[in-house]
Amino acid sequence: MQELSDQIENYFNENLSGSGFDSDWEISQPKTHAARYTLKSYYHLMNDVGYYVGYTPIYAYLELIQGKLYIRNVRYNTNPRGVYLGDYIFEMVDFTLANLNQTLEV
């Protein structure tokens, strides 16, 4: 069976990319909490006319509770244009995580 951290990372790389999200999600796990995971990727920013203006790192903090993954927090750096992306990023991570939970092999 594939390690859970590999399952999570592969699922996010395959299913949450495009529409601003980078397809290179990286996962880490703190040594003190075996049931917690941190996903990191980047969100690419565009201006009002569609030109690329930079990127911001995003972090999704997950926790495994009774065989299901839950979001503990989603964080991103303020982007240079001051556009609030928190709800959109949270919703996309939450949607991807809900689909992953349906296929999870714990």
Buried (B, 14 or more C-beta within 10 A) or exposed (E): EEEBEEBBBBBBBEBBBEEBBBEEBEBEBEEEEEEBBBBBBBBBBEEEEEEEEEBBEBBBBBBBEEEBBEBEEBBBEEBEEEEEBEEEBBEBBBEBBEEBEEEBEE
